[in-house]
Amino acid sequence: MDNTNTRLLKSFAVIMAVIGFGSATAQTIFFNNGAQVFASTGAIVQVNGGLQNDGATADFTNDGTLTVANSGTPGSVFLTNASVMQGNGQFFVEQDWSNSATFNAGTSTVTLNGNTQQFITSTNGTVTTFNNLTLTGAGAGNNAKKTLQGVDANVGVAGVLSINNRELETLTQTFFVLNPATTSVTNNTTPGSEGFVSSSVGGSLSRATNSTAVYRFPTGSSVGTLRYRPIEVTPASASANVFNGRLGNNNATVDGFSTAALDTTMCTVISLFYHQINRTAGTDNASIDVFYNQATDNGLWDALAQFNTPTAAIWNNMGTVVNTSNVPFNDVLKVNWSDFSNSPYILARVKPAMPVLACNDVCANTTGNTFTATGTGSSFTWTAPAGATIASGQGTNSVSIDWGANSGVLAVTTNSDAGCASDPATCSVTANATPVANFDTTSVGFTYNFSDLSSGTVNSWVWNFGDGASSTLPSPSHTYAANGLQTVCLTVSNNGCADSVCRDITVDANDFVIIPNVFTPDGDNVNDQFFISSAGLKEYQIDIFNRWGVKVFESQTATEKWDGRSTSGVPLSDGTYYFILKAVSVTGKDYSTKGYIQLIRKN
């Protein structure tokens, strides 16, 4: 087609396989060498092969329907050498879009509808701004890709990017959606047939925003495991902002963001993928929502982390988030995030707070020892020391442990629904040995003397004498009130570890009272004290007076002896003293009497 000729393609006119218009510099069927071509509204232009618009005077205006199809020759569009393509019509392109000149999109829609991989490219770095860009086709795998090759691309301020079920592959480039409407990006969301934008490190999908509504970034990747994991950004105000998003479909460590480097509040981050999110223009905070598939993404995730902020070279917990479960995607939402200084974000699991563990010592070789922890997790994991066995309760906050002979450390962690364990709470448990109870007894009349013969460490004693009386002395004495069979029990313990033994004794004694009439308190250890021998008394009172009727001694205890001193402790002189005794036996016999005592000092 020579450059002086103008062709007017009228409504519904069809040009099929137009060949031989000038000498093409690329493999084309339609080569416009400087002419003006106009397809009016309703016109249909079919090019079964490539189309090249070439030269400063070449102007191809399409207000109708232009189809550039693969038909032996690849159906690519080439804009070269300062040419202009423009119009408000439909552009259907089955192969590549190579723009090295000018494309004025108007209100047009460019549809890349090929069944093989298609490229948006340029030989001189020209960025195409489409109005509407629609991606369709039937190819699978690489043939589902529409790829930015060495150049960015845009959808204009009124346009829509319709991904459908295709992959828009930006590689290291950025696809900019300049239209700030939330509806300016659409995709198929049917599980298994999602359309998405994939990017290598350095590439992204960019969206302009000017509202507080939700902006979805349909990010995904077909590198390795095919994965569609969108994110949503909700700006805090209606001011103008620009946000970029990308899915890193690999362990973040591969890209220099070590998944082993975590702050102390987290136990792990996801190893399958991560996202990069930037705010490249504007100053607004924004809520960040990350979506994942619980069934295929290793279960529940209950936190988000950002790399390098605020602590360098680690993943930092972003704090309180909102977790929502759904099918096919759960999501983790961080509301009103402010720090976009670093782009990597990742799903994480946060440690529950360390539980509070109530510990107590145990008795060696005992069963059923109960320990209880309090924590915020949904389950608990207990670890007992060697020789101790958790009999029941593992997984709950209270366990029963059969303890062996050794002391040791008990530990418990609490676990979140997402499977993250807290730091362990520990306590040292002392296994106290249990003593073996044993005793012996001797008696004088109704009074029995009990001797503790227990083995092992004993720090408390409890005696039950069988008649309702008791004692906590190691080796007590007890006077029975009557003859008969009595069951005596001794319980000995070591810090609560107790053993008991019981024995029957038969109380068979006669009561008596023997009153001496003289004693010699001279310090020779012979008859130095006045003492009334007795057995079986239940009442006892003695009062002793001098010759002038002054009381010098009294007692209510039958075993108490008088050493010949006054109540103030002064040795009394030789002489005769008068006593009054009241004594009644357990059998009811009254031994009460009065009499005289002779006090004699030999020197």
Secondary structure, DSSP 8 states (H G I E B T S, - for coil): --TT-EEEE-TT-EE-S---SS--SSS-SEEEES-EEEE-TT-EEEEES-EEEESTT-EEEESSEEEEE-SSS---EEEETT-EEE-SSEEEESS-EEESSEEE-TT-EEEE--SS-EEEE-SS---EEESEEEE-----GGGGEEEEESS-EEE-TT--EE-TTSEEE-TTSEEEE---SGGGEE---STTS--EEE--TT-EEEEEE-SSS-EEE-BEE-SSS-EE--EEEEESSSS-EEEEEEEE-S-GGGGT--TT-B-TTEEEE-SS-EEEEEEEE----EEEEEEE-TTTTTS---EEEEETSSSTTSEEE----EEE--SS-EEEEEEEE---SS-EEEEEEE-----EEE---EETTEEEEEEEEE-SSSEEEEE--TT-EEEE-TBSSEEEEEE-SS-EEEEEEEE-TTS-B---EEEEE-EE---B--EEEEEETTEEEEEE--BS---EEEEE-SSS-EE-SSS-EEE-SS-EEEEEEEEEEETTEEEEEEEEEEE----EEE--SEE--SSSSSS-SB--EEESEEEEEEEEE-TTS-EEEEES-TT--B-SB-TTS-B--SEEEEEEEEEEETTS-B--EEEEEEE----
